[in-house]
Amino acid sequence: MAVAQRIDAAAYERLALEEAGRFVELRDSMLVEKPAVSFGHARTIERFSRQLRPQLDPDDHLIFVESARLRGGESYLIPDLVVIPAEVERAAFDRDPHRLAVYDDPVPLVVEVWSPSTGAYDTRTKLPLYLARGDREIWFVDPFERTLSASVRRADGTYEETIHTAGIVECASLPGVRVDLGALFG
């Protein structure tokens, strides 16, 4: 990940909108370019999305793949996949439909997929920021090791982590939503 320069939040939001083809995050006021990802990464995100969409009513929740930003402090992160409550998205859209899609409040589910180009950055930088934001459930998927690590926020604000290697994984923050790891990694 190449760090280009220090900028403020307003400048970042303008840049992200003006150069929509670039995937740039802001980490502690430093611009960070997201690199290209592997086939395994892209395929896993697509399969994840395909499994989730039929299980979530679009009137209740929206799924964004590499397009929404989650803000924590001076950082804007682009998760591989994020589930946003529809009323939260509607309120943001109604405030300003031309603004960058940025969400400040914790969300039900954030998914990051390991890739050779992003894995170290995701685990060292992004996952701790999602935990600090208080997102309810954070899944880190490794398509090469064929694992899904689920960090679920408890009532006391701590997280419980469970590593899944096979079978069906139930999403604690979205009742009734399940992911079949066999189909995901197949």
C-alpha positions in Angstrom: 0.0 0.0 0.0 1.6 3.3 -1.1 1.1 6.3 1.1 0.8 9.4 -1.0 0.2 12.4 1.2 -1.5 13.8 4.3 -5.0 15.3 3.6 -8.1 16.3 5.6 -11.5 14.6 5.5 -13.1 17.1 3.2 -10.3 16.8 0.7 -10.4 13.0 0.9 -14.1 12.9 0.2 -13.7 15.2 -2.8 -10.8 13.2 -4.2 -12.7 9.9 -3.7 -15.7 11.3 -5.7 -13.6 13.0 -8.4 -11.4 10.0 -9.0 -14.0 7.3 -8.6 -11.9 4.7 -10.5 -9.2 4.9 -7.8 -9.7 2.9 -4.6 -8.2 5.1 -1.9 -8.6 5.0 1.8 -7.7 7.6 4.4 -5.8 6.3 7.4 -5.1 8.8 10.1 -5.2 11.6 7.6 -2.8 9.8 5.2 -4.0 8.8 1.7 -3.6 5.1 1.1 -4.1 3.5 -2.3 -5.6 0.0 -2.4 -3.7 -2.3 -4.7 -5.2 -4.8 -7.2 -6.4 -8.1 -5.7 -6.0 -11.7 -6.6 -8.6 -14.0 -8.4 -9.1 -15.8 -5.1 -10.0 -12.5 -3.4 -12.4 -11.3 -6.1 -14.1 -14.6 -6.5 -14.6 -15.0 -2.7 -16.3 -11.5 -2.5 -18.5 -12.3 -5.4 -19.6 -15.6 -3.9 -20.1 -14.0 -0.5 -22.4 -11.4 -2.1 -24.2 -14.0 -4.0 -25.0 -16.0 -0.8 -26.0 -12.9 1.2 -28.3 -11.1 -1.3 -31.2 -13.6 -1.3 -31.2 -13.7 2.5 -31.5 -10.0 3.1 -34.6 -8.0 2.3 -33.4 -4.8 0.5 -36.0 -2.9 2.3 -34.2 -3.8 5.5 -30.5 -4.0 4.6 -28.2 -3.1 1.7 -25.0 -4.9 0.7 -22.1 -2.7 -0.6 -19.2 -4.4 -2.3 -16.0 -2.2 -2.3 -18.0 1.0 -2.5 -19.1 2.3 0.9 -16.7 3.9 3.3 -16.7 3.3 7.1 -15.2 6.2 9.1 -13.4 5.9 12.4 -11.7 9.0 13.7 -9.5 10.3 10.9 -9.7 7.1 8.9 -12.0 6.1 6.0 -11.9 2.4 5.2 -13.4 0.6 2.2 -14.5 -2.8 3.3 -14.6 -5.6 0.8 -18.3 -6.1 1.7 -20.5 -4.3 4.2 -24.1 -4.7 5.2 -25.8 -1.4 6.0 -29.3 -1.0 7.5 -31.6 0.5 4.8 -32.9 3.2 7.1 -29.3 4.4 7.7 -28.6 4.4 4.0 -31.9 6.2 3.3 -31.1 8.9 5.9 -27.6 9.5 4.5 -29.0 9.6 0.9 -31.8 12.0 1.9 -29.3 14.4 3.6 -27.1 14.7 0.4 -27.4 12.2 -2.5 -24.2 13.6 -4.1 -22.0 13.0 -1.0 -19.5 10.2 -0.8 -21.2 7.1 0.8 -19.6 7.3 4.3 -21.0 5.7 7.5 -19.9 6.8 10.9 -22.0 4.5 13.1 -21.4 0.8 13.7 -22.8 -1.6 11.1 -24.1 -5.1 11.5 -21.5 -6.9 9.3 -18.1 -6.0 7.8 -16.3 -8.6 5.6 -12.6 -8.4 4.6 -11.1 -11.1 2.4 -7.4 -11.9 2.5 -5.4 -11.3 -0.6 -1.6 -11.5 -1.0 -1.6 -7.7 -1.8 -3.8 -6.6 1.1 -3.7 -9.3 3.8 -1.1 -7.8 6.1 -2.6 -4.3 5.9 -6.1 -5.7 6.5 -5.1 -7.6 9.6 -2.8 -5.0 11.1 -4.7 -1.9 10.3 -8.3 -2.3 9.1 -9.5 -5.0 11.5 -8.4 -3.1 14.6 -10.2 0.0 13.3 -13.4 -1.9 12.7 -13.2 -3.2 16.3 -12.6 0.4 17.5 -15.7 1.6 15.5 -17.8 -1.0 17.4 -19.1 -2.8 14.3 -21.3 -5.6 15.5 -19.7 -8.4 13.5 -16.4 -8.5 11.6 -15.6 -11.5 9.3 -12.1 -12.0 8.0 -12.1 -14.6 5.3 -9.0 -16.4 4.0 -9.8 -18.1 0.7 -6.4 -19.8 0.5 -6.5 -21.2 4.1 -10.3 -21.7 3.7 -11.1 -20.1 7.0 -13.6 -17.5 8.2 -12.7 -15.7 11.5 -15.8 -14.1 13.0 -15.4 -11.4 15.7 -18.8 -10.8 17.3 -19.3 -7.8 19.7 -20.6 -8.7 23.1 -22.9 -6.5 25.2 -19.9 -5.4 27.3 -18.1 -4.0 24.2 -15.5 -6.8 23.9 -15.3 -9.2 21.0 -15.5 -13.0 20.9 -13.6 -14.5 18.0 -14.5 -17.9 16.4 -12.6 -19.5 13.5 -14.7 -21.6 11.1 -13.2 -24.1 8.7 -16.2 -25.9 7.3 -20.0 -26.0 7.3 -22.6 -23.3 7.8 -21.7 -20.1 9.6 -24.6 -18.2 11.2 -24.3 -14.4 11.4 -25.0 -13.4 15.0 -25.8 -9.7 14.0 -28.2 -10.6 11.2 -30.6 -13.4 12.5 -31.3 -16.0 9.8 -28.3 -15.1 7.6 -26.0 -17.9 7.0 -23.0 -18.6 4.8 -22.1 -22.0 3.5 -18.3 -22.3 3.5 -18.3 -25.2 1.1 -20.0 -23.1 -1.5 -17.9 -20.0 -0.6 -14.6 -21.9 -1.0 -15.8 -24.5 -3.6 
